[in-house]
Amino acid sequence: MAADRDNIATFVEVMRRNSLAAAARHLAVPKSTVSRRLTRLEEQLDTKLVHRDARRVTPTEEGSRFYDSVVDAIDVLDTAVATIEESSTQPRGTIRLTAPSDLGRMILLGELVLFLERYPDISLDLLFTNRFVDLVQERVDLAVRAGRVTEPNLIARKLMPSRFHLAARAGNGIDCDDISELEAHPFVLYRRRGRTQVLHLERGSGEEQQSVELTVRGRVNVDDYGAMVELVAAGQGIGLMPELHIAQGERAGRLVRIFPDWSLPAPPVHLVYSTRQIPERVRLLADFLCERLHTPS
């Protein structure tokens, strides 16, 4: 008996989400329908594909092999159908996009509003989070990532350069003639366990480039640059943070750069998506963001 395509596609969603309920929500069908399709597929293949319990679904050895064999084909088929549907109509459908919380709020929201106004039949499912999101496992179409992109199955398009500078509370009274004197001042530290951190800064370029290493201390560690802005603006210490955050603080009169010639270069911000063929609506958003946000290094 030939296996039904809907049953296979349902099996793929269950495997991705390790849950019948989560797969049902994504497919917009009752949980009983998902369970029935799984059972039918196992009957069609005469093979047990998954173990089910009250909390999660786990694949059998045969189920894992079958998933690896069919997942790419299901994705290609879904993309082909979506592309045909979109080619004969106005772009429509949902785009799932993820980005770090700060970048999402500060950079993307305004641009995404313009995109929605241009394409009224497209919807957005936004996931602004600082955790790492697996695009394939979580069925995310586009990701904005600050830093290096190392996954071989992803395409990375540069959106904007990234550079970190030192900032303090406006009117902070810090008066240093040499950058090394900053070691005597408290810092707000980023993702550092303990009360010390080594900063490697540079200025100039080529043969005239200089570097300095500062061992700094602080009472507060944070994993969010928006929180760092608030703490630095409240006088809890100096912060080494992205230029984007400092510029916003400067415009509000809350932050001031110190030793602005010194900085920490960082990998650029990228727009990332799968190497698989993407639907037209996703390509439109990718091109839109790259055109709107790309700035030279």
Residue pairs with C-beta under 8 A, 6 or more apart in sequence:
1 43
1 44
2 44
3 41
3 44
3 45
4 37
4 40
4 41
4 44
5 77
6 37
7 37
7 38
7 40
7 41
7 44
8 41
8 70
8 74
9 74
9 78
10 23
10 27
10 34
10 37
10 38
10 41
11 37
11 38
11 41
11 49
11 50
11 63
11 66
11 67
11 70
12 67
12 70
12 71
12 74
13 23
13 26
13 27
13 34
14 20
14 23
14 34
14 38
14 50
14 57
15 50
15 57
15 59
15 63
15 67
15 71
16 23
16 137
16 138
16 139
17 23
17 26
18 56
18 57
18 58
19 56
19 57
20 31
20 34
20 35
20 38
20 52
20 57
21 31
23 34
24 30
24 31
24 33
24 34
26 139
27 34
38 49
38 50
41 49
42 48
42 49
45 66
47 60
47 62
47 63
47 66
48 60
48 62
48 63
49 59
49 60
49 62
49 63
49 66
50 57
50 58
50 59
50 60
50 63
51 57
51 58
51 59
51 60
59 67
72 276
75 276
76 276
76 277
79 276
79 277
79 278
79 279
80 277
82 93
82 279
82 280
82 281
83 277
83 279
83 280
85 92
86 92
86 93
86 279
86 280
86 281
87 280
89 121
90 119
90 120
90 121
91 119
91 121
91 122
91 280
91 281
91 284
92 121
92 122
92 281
93 121
93 122
93 123
93 279
93 281
94 122
94 123
94 124
94 125
95 122
95 123
95 124
95 125
95 141
95 142
95 281
95 282
95 285
96 124
96 125
96 127
96 138
96 139
96 140
96 141
96 142
97 108
97 112
97 124
97 125
97 126
97 127
97 140
97 141
97 142
97 143
97 144
97 285
98 126
98 127
98 128
98 129
98 133
98 135
98 138
98 140
98 142
98 143
98 144
99 108
99 126
99 127
99 128
99 143
99 144
99 145
100 128
100 129
100 130
100 144
100 145
100 146
101 128
101 129
101 130
101 224
101 226
102 224
102 225
102 226
102 244
102 245
103 144
103 146
103 244
103 269
104 126
104 128
104 144
105 128
105 226
106 244
106 245
106 248
107 144
107 244
107 293
108 144
108 289
111 288
111 289
111 292
111 293
112 124
112 126
114 292
115 122
115 285
115 288
115 289
116 122
116 124
118 288
119 281
119 284
122 281
122 284
122 285
127 133
127 138
127 140
130 223
130 224
133 140
133 143
134 140
135 141
135 143
135 154
135 272
135 273
135 274
136 153
136 274
141 273
141 278
141 279
141 282
141 285
142 271
142 272
142 273
142 282
142 285
142 286
142 289
143 271
143 272
143 273
144 159
144 269
144 270
144 271
144 272
144 289
145 156
145 269
145 270
145 272
146 162
146 242
146 266
146 267
146 269
146 270
147 266
147 267
148 267
149 156
149 270
149 272
153 274
153 275
154 272
154 273
154 274
154 275
155 272
155 273
155 274
155 275
156 270
156 271
156 272
157 270
157 271
157 272
157 286
157 290
158 268
158 269
158 270
158 271
158 294
159 268
159 269
159 270
159 271
159 289
159 290
159 293
159 294
160 268
160 269
160 293
160 294
160 295
161 268
161 269
161 295
161 296
161 297
162 242
162 243
162 265
162 266
162 267
162 268
162 269
163 242
163 243
163 263
163 264
163 265
163 266
164 240
164 241
164 242
164 243
164 263
164 264
164 265
164 266
165 240
165 241
165 243
165 246
165 257
165 260
165 262
165 263
165 264
166 182
166 201
166 238
166 239
166 240
166 257
166 258
166 259
166 260
166 262
167 232
167 238
167 239
167 241
167 245
167 246
167 249
167 255
167 256
167 257
167 258
168 174
168 232
168 238
168 239
168 255
168 256
168 258
169 232
169 233
169 234
169 235
169 254
169 255
169 256
170 233
170 253
170 254
170 255
170 256
171 256
172 235
172 256
174 182
174 185
174 238
174 258
176 182
176 185
176 258
176 259
179 201
179 212
179 214
179 259
179 262
180 212
180 214
182 214
182 216
182 238
182 258
182 259
183 214
183 215
183 216
183 217
185 216
185 237
185 238
186 217
186 218
186 219
186 236
186 237
186 238
187 197
187 216
187 217
187 218
187 237
187 238
187 239
187 240
188 218
188 220
188 221
188 222
188 228
188 231
188 232
188 236
188 237
188 238
188 239
189 195
189 197
189 216
189 218
189 220
189 221
189 222
190 197
190 221
190 222
190 223
190 225
190 228
190 239
190 240
190 241
191 221
191 222
191 223
192 221
193 221
195 217
195 218
195 219
196 215
196 216
196 217
197 215
197 216
197 217
197 218
198 213
198 214
198 215
198 216
199 213
199 214
199 216
199 240
199 264
200 211
200 212
200 213
200 264
201 211
201 212
201 213
201 214
201 262
201 263
201 264
202 209
202 210
202 211
202 212
202 262
202 263
202 264
202 265
203 209
203 210
203 261
203 262
203 263
204 210
204 261
212 262
216 238
218 236
218 237
219 236
219 237
220 231
220 236
220 237
222 228
222 231
225 241
225 242
225 245
226 245
228 239
228 241
228 245
229 239
229 241
229 245
229 248
229 249
229 254
229 255
231 237
231 239
232 238
232 239
232 241
232 249
232 255
233 249
233 254
233 255
238 258
240 264
242 266
246 255
246 257
249 255
250 256
250 257
268 297
271 286
271 289
271 290
273 282
273 286
278 286
